[in-house]
Amino acid sequence: MDVRRRILVLLAALAVVFVPSTAWAYAPPVPASIASMGDSITRGFNACGFYVDCTSRSWSTGSYSSVNSHYRRIQALNPSVTAFNDAKSGAKVADMAGQAASAVSQGAGYVTILIGANDACTSSEAAMTSAADFESRFRTALQTLTTGLPNALIFVASVPDIKRLWEVGKDSSSARTAWSALSICQSMLARPRSTDAADAERRDRVRQRVADFNAVLARVCGEQAACRYDGGAVFGYPFALSEISTWDYFHPNATGQRRLADVTYAAGYGW
């Protein structure tokens, strides 16, 4: 074999070795139906009107073109896909079993889950859901799904970093006023301008609880072959104040919902 041919063979071998693993990833069949489970974020709360659910703006099952939800992206591949939004504003992990039962009754082929913000965003640090209770309830809900929908694909998003919300909003007088007047997420957002050690430590503990919830989501989802966790993509997304509703400075606005759709879909099944 001459030198030129040896080089060509070597280059071909290297090309195979260094093909990104995602290029070989198996993309499952495009689903015929999608159901979303979660809380007010998945309901699109405050994304189109004052203190109302805006399900058309939902990152998961919304129909609004500029949000480009999971549903819209799947619809481009399967025009007959149907969507169900089973989320409920104010929901906590304790509500997931009921939502899972709804998804099962709908025969969903693809289920998205985003839950945990309300379990950490409470009236006080003491009122937060424990990690153990979070795990028990989430596992029960996931078992309902996997038993009732054995062929469905499940996507689990990580809980957003609520300390990031404090970081981007603490210097905004409008955000501080909304947080105080509406008693929003006081476990994290109480005394937002305080630099006292006690307040800094409280914020860190609340953030750690969110990290604990995400560890639970990753572990429990990882026990099921048909479940995919986002790998912490939502938690790690550095959202800006411009992506948050100016009605409460807590929920994503339509732009924030679009970013959430982008981040989660990229971490999903690769359709």
C-alpha positions, 0 to 999 in steps of 0.5 A: 500500500503506497503512502498516499493510500495509507494516509487516506485509510488512516483519515477514514478511520479517524473520521469514524472514531471522532463522529459525535456520539449524538450522530449515532443516537437512536431517535424513537418514533414521533409520538401521536399524542403528548401530555404535560404534567407540572405547575403554573410554568407549564400552564403558561401562567402570566405569559399572555395576560394578567394572572391567568393561565396561558396554555397556548404559551406553554413550553410543552403543549402550547400552540403559539407559534413564537413559543415553538413548544414541544407540541409545535415541533412534533406537529411539524413532523406529525400533523395529527398529533394531539396535546393535553395540558394536565398541569395545574397552577400551584401544583406540587409533587404531591399532585403528580399522581393525579396528573399521571392518572390523567395522562394515562387516561388520555393514552399519551405517547409522550409525557413531559414533567416539570415539577418542584418549584412550588415545593421549594418556593414556599412561604418560609424555608421550613415549609419546603417539601423534604427531599425524601417526601419529594422522592416518594411522591415522584416515584409513585407518579412515575410508576403510574405512568410506566405501568399505565403507559408502558410504551410512552416516552417520558421527559423530565425537566430539572427544576429551575434555579430559583436563586438565579431569579433572586440574582437577576431581580434583587436590584429591580425595585419593581421585582422587589415590590412584586415579591413582597406585595404578592408574598412570592417565594419567600423561602428564597426571596424574602429580604432580597437586598439583605447581605446578612449572613443568615439571609445568604445562608438561607438562600443557599439552603433553599438552592440546595433543596432544589439541587436535591430535588433535581438529584431525585428526578435524575435518579428516579427517571434513570430507573426507567428505560423510557424516561429521559432527564434533561441532565440539569439543562433547565437548572443551568440555564442562565435566564435573564430578567427580560424573560420573566413576566413583569406582572409577578417577576416570577413566571416566564413570559412568552420569551421565557417560555420559548427559551424553556422550549428550546432548552428542554427540546434540545435535551430530549429525544432528538426528533 
